[in-house]
Structures are given as C-alpha cells and as structure tokens.
Amino acid sequence: MKTKTLTIPQLMFVVSTRAALAAGAALLLSGKLKPKTRRAAGLALIGVGGVTTIPAARLMLRQKSLLKRLGL
C-alpha cells in the first residue's frame, strides 16, 4: 500500500468531491423532495462532484509518498 501525504485543505477538497457525488446520488434516489426539484439538485451535485474529481485525482497522482520525501 502506498502512503500519500496531503495538507488539510487538499484532504478537504478530495473529501468534498466525494461528498458532492454521494449527496447527488442520494437525492436522485430519495423521494423526499418534489421530483423536479430533486432531479435538478441531484444532477447539479453529481455534475459538480464529477467535474471536481478530475483535479482531485490529479492532486493525488502528483503527490509524492511520505517515504520518497524522507529519502527512504
């Protein structure tokens, strides 16, 4: 398993992209809101989560592992 080190803002960015995708999917599957409102909000959250996944993935791939930073 590789270990990556992230700063708190970077970690929060990655977590928020996952949360937006999950919240959008949950809204689309739930029945608590009016169908039109639920669909609009769900698709918006999935869109935002999907678009921000690309920079989050690049951030994770760019980070050096802790062992490489320490020279081990």
ABEGO torsion letter per residue (X at the ends): XBBBBBBAAAAAAAAAAAAAAAAAAAAAABAABBAAAAAAAAAAAAAAAAAAAAAAAAAAAABBBAAAAAGX
